[in-house]
Amino acid sequence: MQLDRTDYAILEHLQHDGRATTVELSEVVGLSASPCHRRQKLLEEAGIIARYVALLDQERVGLPVNVFLSVELASQTDEMMRAFEAAVAERPEVMECYEMTGTSDYLLRVVAPDLQSYEAFLRGITRLPSVRGVRSAFALKRVIYRTNLPLPRKGAR
């Protein structure tokens, strides 16, 4: 699907307000409600809009600890990688997991209510047969946190 300025305007507004009504959205992007709704549905069907969610305040729900884990596998075989990815996918504390280049194989962002909970999580991860080593880095404070992608503003068709 080729995106134009109107599509980007719809996406930009929905990133800021996922609960915007079709009428609100149509006013912002300069279309009448019906064509605006049709475009939004096309963006959903194309998978560009993956889903709508509520963003929670991490500290207010009791999960103030952010830890970044660099994980080194025992070997980089497809089997080991699949096993590790399946294991971390089952852990709700893992908010993000990326396969990496460089000295570590994976980088994870983990949330926890406290250090004891994180320690229990870490013990489980280090017991996985695919894991050779783990390095943890604790976030002291969040400086920037974005959920909105930096969509093109000018030059789009």
PyMOL commands that set and color helices and strands:
alter all, ss='L'
color gray80, all
select helices_A, chain A and resi 5-16+22-29+33-45+78-89+115-126
alter helices_A, ss='H'
color red, helices_A
select strands_A, chain A and resi 65-73+94-99+106-112+131-138
alter strands_A, ss='S'
color yellow, strands_A
deselect
rebuild
show_as cartoon
